[in-house]
Amino acid sequence: MQITVNDEPREVHARTLGAILDELGYGKARVATALNGFFVPATQRSLKAVDEGAVLEILAPMQGG
């Protein structure tokens, strides 16, 4: 299915947020996720269904300051 990941169109086969993160190579990386503008906690990713056309933001923590 076609979704947008960090402002770029992507084709994915997985149907849950957790599986999409695995498919995109994030695996167990510590990231924050927002699906269609709403924060999704790590504990809910494996259950969160993703539909065609969804907009996913994946943010990695940054160090420094």
All heavy atoms as a GROMACS GRO file, in nm:
protein
  484
    1MET      N    1   0.085  -0.118   0.000
    1MET     CA    2   0.000   0.000   0.000
    1MET      C    3   0.089   0.124   0.000
    1MET      O    4   0.204   0.119   0.042
    1MET     CB    5  -0.095  -0.003   0.119
    1MET     CG    6  -0.036   0.036   0.251
    1MET     SD    7  -0.160   0.037   0.380
    1MET     CE    8  -0.053  -0.002   0.517
    2GLN      N    9   0.038   0.233  -0.047
    2GLN     CA   10   0.108   0.361  -0.054
    2GLN      C   11   0.081   0.442   0.073
    2GLN      O   12  -0.033   0.465   0.109
    2GLN     CB   13   0.052   0.438  -0.169
    2GLN     CG   14   0.130   0.486  -0.288
    2GLN     CD   15   0.277   0.475  -0.295
    2GLN    OE1   16   0.331   0.370  -0.325
    2GLN    NE2   17   0.346   0.582  -0.276
    3ILE      N   18   0.189   0.484   0.141
    3ILE     CA   19   0.178   0.576   0.254
    3ILE      C   20   0.287   0.682   0.238
    3ILE      O   21   0.374   0.670   0.152
    3ILE     CB   22   0.192   0.504   0.391
    3ILE    CG1   23   0.331   0.443   0.408
    3ILE    CG2   24   0.083   0.399   0.407
    3ILE    CD1   25   0.358   0.391   0.549
    4THR      N   26   0.281   0.784   0.320
    4THR     CA   27   0.385   0.887   0.321
    4THR      C   28   0.462   0.873   0.452
    4THR      O   29   0.404   0.871   0.559
    4THR     CB   30   0.323   1.027   0.311
    4THR    OG1   31   0.248   1.035   0.189
    4THR    CG2   32   0.431   1.134   0.311
    5VAL      N   33   0.595   0.862   0.440
    5VAL     CA   34   0.681   0.848   0.557
    5VAL      C   35   0.779   0.965   0.556
    5VAL      O   36   0.858   0.979   0.462
    5VAL     CB   37   0.758   0.715   0.556
    5VAL    CG1   38   0.849   0.705   0.677
    5VAL    CG2   39   0.662   0.598   0.551
    6ASN      N   40   0.771   1.049   0.658
    6ASN     CA   41   0.859   1.166   0.667
    6ASN      C   42   0.859   1.246   0.537
    6ASN      O   43   0.964   1.278   0.481
    6ASN     CB   44   1.000   1.126   0.709
    6ASN     CG   45   1.005   1.072   0.849
    6ASN    OD1   46   0.913   1.088   0.928
    6ASN    ND2   47   1.114   1.004   0.882
    7ASP      N   48   0.740   1.273   0.487
    7ASP     CA   49   0.717   1.354   0.367
    7ASP      C   50   0.760   1.290   0.236
    7ASP      O   51   0.770   1.357   0.134
    7ASP     CB   52   0.785   1.492   0.380
    7ASP     CG   53   0.725   1.576   0.490
    7ASP    OD1   54   0.601   1.567   0.510
    7ASP    OD2   55   0.799   1.648   0.559
    8GLU      N   56   0.787   1.158   0.237
    8GLU     CA   57   0.824   1.088   0.114
    8GLU      C   58   0.728   0.972   0.089
    8GLU      O   59   0.699   0.896   0.181
    8GLU     CB   60   0.966   1.034   0.124
    8GLU     CG   61   1.071   1.143   0.130
    8GLU     CD   62   1.211   1.088   0.123
    8GLU    OE1   63   1.229   0.973   0.072
    8GLU    OE2   64   1.303   1.156   0.166
    9PRO      N   65   0.678   0.957  -0.033
    9PRO     CA   66   0.589   0.843  -0.062
    9PRO      C   67   0.666   0.712  -0.051
    9PRO      O   68   0.781   0.703  -0.094
    9PRO     CB   69   0.544   0.868  -0.205
    9PRO     CG   70   0.636   0.970  -0.261
    9PRO     CD   71   0.702   1.041  -0.149
   10ARG      N   72   0.603   0.613   0.011
   10ARG     CA   73   0.666   0.481   0.027
   10ARG      C   74   0.561   0.374   0.000
   10ARG      O   75   0.444   0.390   0.030
   10ARG     CB   76   0.717   0.462   0.171
   10ARG     CG   77   0.825   0.557   0.215
   10ARG     CD   78   0.957   0.537   0.144
   10ARG     NE   79   1.016   0.408   0.165
   10ARG     CZ   80   1.112   0.381   0.253
   10ARG    NH1   81   1.158   0.476   0.332
   10ARG    NH2   82   1.160   0.260   0.263
   11GLU      N   83   0.606   0.265  -0.054
   11GLU     CA   84   0.523   0.146  -0.074
   11GLU      C   85   0.560   0.047   0.035
   11GLU      O   86   0.677   0.011   0.050
   11GLU     CB   87   0.551   0.085  -0.212
   11GLU     CG   88   0.472  -0.038  -0.244
   11GLU     CD   89   0.326  -0.011  -0.275
   11GLU    OE1   90   0.293   0.099  -0.322
   11GLU    OE2   91   0.244  -0.100  -0.252
   12VAL      N   92   0.462   0.004   0.113
   12VAL     CA   93   0.485  -0.093   0.220
   12VAL      C   94   0.384  -0.207   0.208
   12VAL      O   95   0.277  -0.190   0.150
   12VAL     CB   96   0.476  -0.028   0.360
   12VAL    CG1   97   0.586   0.074   0.381
   12VAL    CG2   98   0.340   0.035   0.385
   13HIS      N   99   0.420  -0.321   0.265
   13HIS     CA  100   0.332  -0.438   0.260
   13HIS      C  101   0.265  -0.462   0.395
   13HIS      O  102   0.157  -0.519   0.400
   13HIS     CB  103   0.409  -0.562   0.217
   13HIS     CG  104   0.468  -0.546   0.080
   13HIS    ND1  105   0.392  -0.555  -0.034
   13HIS    CD2  106   0.593  -0.519   0.039
   13HIS    CE1  107   0.469  -0.535  -0.140
   13HIS    NE2  108   0.592  -0.513  -0.098
   14ALA      N  109   0.332  -0.422   0.503
   14ALA     CA  110   0.279  -0.443   0.638
   14ALA      C  111   0.154  -0.359   0.659
   14ALA      O  112   0.133  -0.257   0.591
   14ALA     CB  113   0.385  -0.407   0.740
   15ARG      N  114   0.072  -0.399   0.756
   15ARG     CA  115  -0.055  -0.331   0.782
   15ARG      C  116  -0.066  -0.273   0.922
   15ARG      O  117  -0.167  -0.209   0.953
   15ARG     CB  118  -0.171  -0.428   0.760
   15ARG     CG  119  -0.182  -0.477   0.618
   15ARG     CD  120  -0.220  -0.366   0.526
   15ARG     NE  121  -0.231  -0.413   0.388
   15ARG     CZ  122  -0.271  -0.338   0.290
   15ARG    NH1  123  -0.304  -0.214   0.311
   15ARG    NH2  124  -0.277  -0.387   0.169
   16THR      N  125   0.035  -0.295   1.007
   16THR     CA  126   0.035  -0.233   1.140
   16THR      C  127   0.158  -0.145   1.152
   16THR      O  128   0.259  -0.167   1.084
   16THR     CB  129   0.035  -0.336   1.255
   16THR    OG1  130   0.158  -0.409   1.250
   16THR    CG2  131  -0.084  -0.430   1.247
   17LEU      N  132   0.150  -0.048   1.240
   17LEU     CA  133   0.261   0.046   1.255
   17LEU      C  134   0.388  -0.026   1.297
   17LEU      O  135   0.495   0.000   1.243
   17LEU     CB  136   0.223   0.155   1.356
   17LEU     CG  137   0.328   0.261   1.384
   17LEU    CD1  138   0.378   0.326   1.256
   17LEU    CD2  139   0.271   0.365   1.478
   18GLY      N  140   0.378  -0.118   1.392
   18GLY     CA  141   0.496  -0.191   1.436
   18GLY      C  142   0.561  -0.269   1.323
   18GLY      O  143   0.684  -0.267   1.307
   19ALA      N  144   0.481  -0.336   1.243
   19ALA     CA  145   0.533  -0.414   1.131
   19ALA      C  146   0.592  -0.323   1.022
   19ALA      O  147   0.692  -0.358   0.960
   19ALA     CB  148   0.424  -0.503   1.073
   20ILE      N  149   0.533  -0.206   1.003
   20ILE     CA  150   0.588  -0.111   0.905
   20ILE      C  151   0.724  -0.062   0.951
   20ILE      O  152   0.818  -0.053   0.871
   20ILE     CB  153   0.490   0.006   0.881
   20ILE    CG1  154   0.370  -0.044   0.801
   20ILE    CG2  155   0.559   0.122   0.809
   20ILE    CD1  156   0.256   0.056   0.787
   21LEU      N  157   0.738  -0.032   1.078
   21LEU     CA  158   0.868   0.011   1.130
   21LEU      C  159   0.973  -0.098   1.107
   21LEU      O  160   1.086  -0.068   1.066
   21LEU     CB  161   0.859   0.046   1.278
   21LEU     CG  162   0.782   0.174   1.310
   21LEU    CD1  163   0.765   0.189   1.461
   21LEU    CD2  164   0.848   0.296   1.251
   22ASP      N  165   0.937  -0.223   1.129
   22ASP     CA  166   1.030  -0.334   1.102
   22ASP      C  167   1.063  -0.339   0.953
   22ASP      O  168   1.180  -0.352   0.916
   22ASP     CB  169   0.969  -0.467   1.145
   22ASP     CG  170   0.965  -0.485   1.296
   22ASP    OD1  171   1.039  -0.414   1.368
   22ASP    OD2  172   0.887  -0.571   1.342
   23GLU      N  173   0.962  -0.328   0.869
   23GLU     CA  174   0.981  -0.334   0.724
   23GLU      C  175   1.073  -0.222   0.674
   23GLU      O  176   1.154  -0.242   0.583
   23GLU     CB  177   0.846  -0.324   0.653
   23GLU     CG  178   0.853  -0.338   0.504
   23GLU     CD  179   0.716  -0.337   0.437
   23GLU    OE1  180   0.616  -0.380   0.500
   23GLU    OE2  181   0.709  -0.292   0.322
   24LEU      N  182   1.063  -0.106   0.736
   24LEU     CA  183   1.145   0.009   0.695
   24LEU      C  184   1.284   0.008   0.758
   24LEU      O  185   1.364   0.098   0.733
   24LEU     CB  186   1.073   0.139   0.730
   24LEU     CG  187   0.942   0.165   0.656
   24LEU    CD1  188   0.877   0.293   0.707
   24LEU    CD2  189   0.964   0.172   0.505
   25GLY      N  190   1.312  -0.094   0.840
   25GLY     CA  191   1.447  -0.108   0.895
   25GLY      C  192   1.469  -0.043   1.031
   25GLY      O  193   1.582  -0.033   1.077
   26TYR      N  194   1.362   0.000   1.097
   26TYR     CA  195   1.377   0.062   1.228
   26TYR      C  196   1.384  -0.040   1.340
   26TYR      O  197   1.436  -0.010   1.447
   26TYR     CB  198   1.263   0.162   1.254
   26TYR     CG  199   1.277   0.287   1.173
   26TYR    CD1  200   1.216   0.297   1.048
   26TYR    CD2  201   1.353   0.393   1.218
   26TYR    CE1  202   1.228   0.411   0.971
   26TYR    CE2  203   1.367   0.508   1.141
   26TYR     CZ  204   1.305   0.516   1.018
   26TYR     OH  205   1.320   0.629   0.942
   27GLY      N  206   1.332  -0.160   1.317
   27GLY     CA  207   1.340  -0.267   1.416
   27GLY      C  208   1.309  -0.219   1.556
   27GLY      O  209   1.203  -0.167   1.584
   28LYS      N  210   1.404  -0.236   1.645
   28LYS     CA  211   1.387  -0.198   1.786
   28LYS      C  212   1.446  -0.060   1.817
   28LYS      O  213   1.467  -0.025   1.932
   28LYS     CB  214   1.452  -0.303   1.877
   28LYS     CG  215   1.395  -0.442   1.861
   28LYS     CD  216   1.251  -0.447   1.907
   28LYS     CE  217   1.197  -0.589   1.892
   28LYS     NZ  218   1.056  -0.598   1.903
   29ALA      N  219   1.473   0.020   1.714
   29ALA     CA  220   1.529   0.154   1.736
   29ALA      C  221   1.434   0.237   1.822
   29ALA      O  222   1.312   0.223   1.814
   29ALA     CB  223   1.551   0.223   1.601
   30ARG      N  224   1.491   0.323   1.902
   30ARG     CA  225   1.411   0.412   1.987
   30ARG      C  226   1.372   0.533   1.904
   30ARG      O  227   1.455   0.618   1.874
   30ARG     CB  228   1.491   0.452   2.109
   30ARG     CG  229   1.529   0.331   2.194
   30ARG     CD  230   1.588   0.374   2.321
   30ARG     NE  231   1.478   0.363   2.418
   30ARG     CZ  232   1.490   0.385   2.545
   30ARG    NH1  233   1.605   0.422   2.594
   30ARG    NH2  234   1.387   0.372   2.626
   31VAL      N  235   1.248   0.536   1.864
   31VAL     CA  236   1.195   0.645   1.783
   31VAL      C  237   1.059   0.686   1.837
   31VAL      O  238   0.993   0.611   1.908
   31VAL     CB  239   1.182   0.605   1.634
   31VAL    CG1  240   1.318   0.577   1.572
   31VAL    CG2  241   1.089   0.486   1.616
   32ALA      N  242   1.018   0.805   1.801
   32ALA     CA  243   0.882   0.853   1.829
   32ALA      C  244   0.806   0.844   1.698
   32ALA      O  245   0.862   0.866   1.590
   32ALA     CB  246   0.884   0.996   1.881
   33THR      N  247   0.677   0.810   1.706
   33THR     CA  248   0.597   0.798   1.586
   33THR      C  249   0.467   0.877   1.596
   33THR      O  250   0.406   0.884   1.702
   33THR     CB  251   0.562   0.650   1.558
   33THR    OG1  252   0.498   0.594   1.672
   33THR    CG2  253   0.686   0.568   1.524
   34ALA      N  254   0.428   0.934   1.484
   34ALA     CA  255   0.298   1.000   1.473
   34ALA      C  256   0.231   0.948   1.348
   34ALA      O  257   0.293   0.941   1.241
   34ALA     CB  258   0.314   1.151   1.467
   35LEU      N  259   0.107   0.907   1.360
   35LEU     CA  260   0.030   0.856   1.248
   35LEU      C  261  -0.085   0.950   1.223
   35LEU      O  262  -0.168   0.973   1.312
   35LEU     CB  263  -0.020   0.714   1.279
   35LEU     CG  264  -0.097   0.643   1.169
   35LEU    CD1  265  -0.008   0.625   1.045
   35LEU    CD2  266  -0.147   0.509   1.217
   36ASN      N  267  -0.086   1.010   1.104
   36ASN     CA  268  -0.188   1.109   1.067
   36ASN      C  269  -0.199   1.220   1.170
   36ASN      O  270  -0.307   1.266   1.204
   36ASN     CB  271  -0.323   1.040   1.045
   36ASN     CG  272  -0.319   0.941   0.931
   36ASN    OD1  273  -0.255   0.966   0.830
   36ASN    ND2  274  -0.385   0.829   0.948
   37GLY      N  275  -0.082   1.262   1.221
   37GLY     CA  276  -0.076   1.376   1.313
   37GLY      C  277  -0.097   1.343   1.459
   37GLY      O  278  -0.093   1.432   1.542
   38PHE      N  279  -0.116   1.215   1.493
   38PHE     CA  280  -0.139   1.176   1.631
   38PHE      C  281  -0.027   1.086   1.680
   38PHE      O  282   0.006   0.985   1.617
   38PHE     CB  283  -0.273   1.102   1.645
   38PHE     CG  284  -0.391   1.191   1.618
   38PHE    CD1  285  -0.448   1.194   1.492
   38PHE    CD2  286  -0.442   1.273   1.717
   38PHE    CE1  287  -0.557   1.276   1.465
   38PHE    CE2  288  -0.550   1.356   1.691
   38PHE     CZ  289  -0.608   1.358   1.565
   39PHE      N  290   0.030   1.121   1.796
   39PHE     CA  291   0.136   1.043   1.859
   39PHE      C  292   0.088   0.901   1.886
   39PHE      O  293  -0.024   0.880   1.933
   39PHE     CB  294   0.178   1.110   1.990
   39PHE     CG  295   0.276   1.030   2.070
   39PHE    CD1  296   0.407   1.017   2.029
   39PHE    CD2  297   0.236   0.966   2.186
   39PHE    CE1  298   0.498   0.942   2.103
   39PHE    CE2  299   0.325   0.891   2.261
   39PHE     CZ  300   0.456   0.879   2.219
   40VAL      N  301   0.173   0.802   1.856
   40VAL     CA  302   0.143   0.662   1.887
   40VAL      C  303   0.253   0.608   1.977
   40VAL      O  304   0.368   0.597   1.935
   40VAL     CB  305   0.134   0.575   1.758
   40VAL    CG1  306   0.103   0.431   1.793
   40VAL    CG2  307   0.032   0.632   1.662
   41PRO      N  308   0.221   0.577   2.103
   41PRO     CA  309   0.322   0.523   2.194
   41PRO      C  310   0.375   0.388   2.145
   41PRO      O  311   0.303   0.312   2.078
   41PRO     CB  312   0.247   0.505   2.326
   41PRO     CG  313   0.119   0.578   2.311
   41PRO     CD  314   0.091   0.589   2.165
   42ALA      N  315   0.498   0.357   2.181
   42ALA     CA  316   0.562   0.231   2.140
   42ALA      C  317   0.478   0.110   2.181
   42ALA      O  318   0.471   0.012   2.108
   42ALA     CB  319   0.702   0.223   2.198
   43THR      N  320   0.412   0.119   2.294
   43THR     CA  321   0.333   0.006   2.344
   43THR      C  322   0.210  -0.024   2.258
   43THR      O  323   0.154  -0.132   2.268
   43THR     CB  324   0.287   0.031   2.489
   43THR    OG1  325   0.213   0.153   2.494
   43THR    CG2  326   0.406   0.039   2.583
   44GLN      N  327   0.169   0.070   2.174
   44GLN     CA  328   0.049   0.051   2.092
   44GLN      C  329   0.079   0.025   1.945
   44GLN      O  330  -0.012  -0.001   1.866
   44GLN     CB  331  -0.042   0.173   2.104
   44GLN     CG  332  -0.097   0.191   2.243
   44GLN     CD  333  -0.185   0.315   2.253
   44GLN    OE1  334  -0.218   0.378   2.154
   44GLN    NE2  335  -0.221   0.350   2.374
   45ARG      N  336   0.204   0.031   1.906
   45ARG     CA  337   0.240   0.021   1.763
   45ARG      C  338   0.203  -0.113   1.700
   45ARG      O  339   0.162  -0.117   1.584
   45ARG     CB  340   0.389   0.047   1.744
   45ARG     CG  341   0.426   0.189   1.773
   45ARG     CD  342   0.574   0.208   1.759
   45ARG     NE  343   0.611   0.341   1.807
   45ARG     CZ  344   0.731   0.372   1.851
   45ARG    NH1  345   0.828   0.282   1.851
   45ARG    NH2  346   0.755   0.494   1.894
   46SER      N  347   0.218  -0.221   1.774
   46SER     CA  348   0.191  -0.352   1.714
   46SER      C  349   0.042  -0.372   1.686
   46SER      O  350   0.005  -0.456   1.603
   46SER     CB  351   0.243  -0.464   1.804
   46SER     OG  352   0.175  -0.463   1.927
   47LEU      N  353  -0.043  -0.296   1.752
   47LEU     CA  354  -0.187  -0.308   1.734
   47LEU      C  355  -0.247  -0.201   1.644
   47LEU      O  356  -0.362  -0.213   1.600
   47LEU     CB  357  -0.257  -0.302   1.870
   47LEU     CG  358  -0.215  -0.406   1.972
   47LEU    CD1  359  -0.282  -0.379   2.105
   47LEU    CD2  360  -0.247  -0.546   1.922
   48LYS      N  361  -0.171  -0.096   1.615
   48LYS     CA  362  -0.223   0.020   1.542
   48LYS      C  363  -0.227  -0.008   1.393
   48LYS      O  364  -0.125  -0.020   1.325
   48LYS     CB  365  -0.136   0.143   1.570
   48LYS     CG  366  -0.191   0.270   1.514
   48LYS     CD  367  -0.318   0.308   1.584
   48LYS     CE  368  -0.368   0.442   1.537
   48LYS     NZ  369  -0.497   0.474   1.592
   49ALA      N  370  -0.348  -0.020   1.338
   49ALA     CA  371  -0.366  -0.045   1.195
   49ALA      C  372  -0.331   0.081   1.116
   49ALA      O  373  -0.358   0.193   1.159
   49ALA     CB  374  -0.509  -0.086   1.166
   50VAL      N  375  -0.272   0.060   0.999
   50VAL     CA  376  -0.235   0.170   0.909
   50VAL      C  377  -0.310   0.149   0.778
   50VAL      O  378  -0.306   0.040   0.720
   50VAL     CB  379  -0.083   0.174   0.886
   50VAL    CG1  380  -0.046   0.283   0.787
   50VAL    CG2  381  -0.009   0.193   1.018
   51ASP      N  382  -0.378   0.253   0.732
   51ASP     CA  383  -0.456   0.245   0.609
   51ASP      C  384  -0.383   0.309   0.492
   51ASP      O  385  -0.294   0.393   0.510
   51ASP     CB  386  -0.590   0.317   0.628
   51ASP     CG  387  -0.677   0.251   0.734
   51ASP    OD1  388  -0.679   0.126   0.739
   51ASP    OD2  389  -0.742   0.324   0.811
   52GLU      N  390  -0.424   0.271   0.372
   52GLU     CA  391  -0.373   0.331   0.249
   52GLU      C  392  -0.379   0.483   0.259
   52GLU      O  393  -0.478   0.538   0.307
   52GLU     CB  394  -0.459   0.284   0.132
   52GLU     CG  395  -0.422   0.342  -0.002
   52GLU     CD  396  -0.310   0.265  -0.071
   52GLU    OE1  397  -0.294   0.145  -0.045
   52GLU    OE2  398  -0.239   0.328  -0.152
   53GLY      N  399  -0.272   0.551   0.218
   53GLY     CA  400  -0.269   0.696   0.217
   53GLY      C  401  -0.232   0.760   0.350
   53GLY      O  402  -0.229   0.882   0.362
   54ALA      N  403  -0.202   0.679   0.452
   54ALA     CA  404  -0.166   0.732   0.584
   54ALA      C  405  -0.038   0.815   0.576
   54ALA      O  406   0.045   0.797   0.488
   54ALA     CB  407  -0.149   0.618   0.683
   55VAL      N  408  -0.026   0.906   0.672
   55VAL     CA  409   0.094   0.989   0.683
   55VAL      C  410   0.163   0.952   0.814
   55VAL      O  411   0.106   0.965   0.922
   55VAL     CB  412   0.058   1.139   0.682
   55VAL    CG1  413   0.182   1.225   0.703
   55VAL    CG2  414  -0.011   1.176   0.551
   56LEU      N  415   0.286   0.904   0.802
   56LEU     CA  416   0.363   0.857   0.916
   56LEU      C  417   0.486   0.945   0.935
   56LEU      O  418   0.559   0.970   0.838
   56LEU     CB  419   0.405   0.711   0.894
   56LEU     CG  420   0.498   0.648   0.994
   56LEU    CD1  421   0.438   0.647   1.134
   56LEU    CD2  422   0.534   0.507   0.951
   57GLU      N  423   0.506   0.991   1.055
   57GLU     CA  424   0.628   1.065   1.090
   57GLU      C  425   0.707   0.980   1.188
   57GLU      O  426   0.651   0.929   1.286
   57GLU     CB  427   0.594   1.199   1.155
   57GLU     CG  428   0.528   1.298   1.062
   57GLU     CD  429   0.617   1.348   0.951
   57GLU    OE1  430   0.741   1.360   0.973
   57GLU    OE2  431   0.565   1.374   0.841
   58ILE      N  432   0.836   0.963   1.161
   58ILE     CA  433   0.924   0.886   1.248
   58ILE      C  434   1.037   0.980   1.289
   58ILE      O  435   1.108   1.034   1.205
   58ILE     CB  436   0.981   0.764   1.175
   58ILE    CG1  437   0.869   0.676   1.120
   58ILE    CG2  438   1.074   0.684   1.267
   58ILE    CD1  439   0.914   0.567   1.027
   59LEU      N  440   1.052   0.999   1.420
   59LEU     CA  441   1.151   1.092   1.472
   59LEU      C  442   1.246   1.020   1.565
   59LEU      O  443   1.204   0.949   1.657
   59LEU     CB  444   1.083   1.205   1.548
   59LEU     CG  445   0.979   1.284   1.470
   59LEU    CD1  446   0.900   1.373   1.562
   59LEU    CD2  447   1.046   1.364   1.361
   60ALA      N  448   1.375   1.037   1.542
   60ALA     CA  449   1.477   0.980   1.628
   60ALA      C  450   1.523   1.086   1.727
   60ALA      O  451   1.534   1.203   1.692
   60ALA     CB  452   1.596   0.930   1.546
   61PRO      N  453   1.550   1.045   1.852
   61PRO     CA  454   1.598   1.143   1.950
   61PRO      C  455   1.736   1.196   1.910
   61PRO      O  456   1.815   1.124   1.850
   61PRO     CB  457   1.605   1.064   2.081
   61PRO     CG  458   1.607   0.921   2.041
   61PRO     CD  459   1.541   0.912   1.906
   62MET      N  460   1.761   1.322   1.944
   62MET     CA  461   1.890   1.384   1.913
   62MET      C  462   1.959   1.422   2.044
   62MET      O  463   1.894   1.464   2.139
   62MET     CB  464   1.870   1.510   1.827
   62MET     CG  465   1.807   1.481   1.693
   62MET     SD  466   1.788   1.626   1.594
   62MET     CE  467   1.958   1.655   1.549
   63GLN      N  468   2.091   1.407   2.046
   63GLN     CA  469   2.167   1.445   2.164
   63GLN      C  470   2.234   1.577   2.140
   63GLN      O  471   2.253   1.620   2.027
   63GLN     CB  472   2.272   1.338   2.194
   63GLN     CG  473   2.210   1.207   2.238
   63GLN     CD  474   2.317   1.106   2.275
   63GLN    OE1  475   2.430   1.117   2.235
   63GLN    NE2  476   2.276   1.008   2.354
   64GLY      N  477   2.274   1.640   2.247
   64GLY     CA  478   2.343   1.768   2.236
   64GLY      C  479   2.256   1.881   2.282
   64GLY      O  480   2.145   1.861   2.332
   65GLY      N  481   2.306   2.000   2.263
   65GLY     CA  482   2.221   2.109   2.305
   65GLY      C  483   2.289   2.240   2.311
   65GLY      O  484   2.391   2.274   2.275
   0.00000   0.00000   0.00000
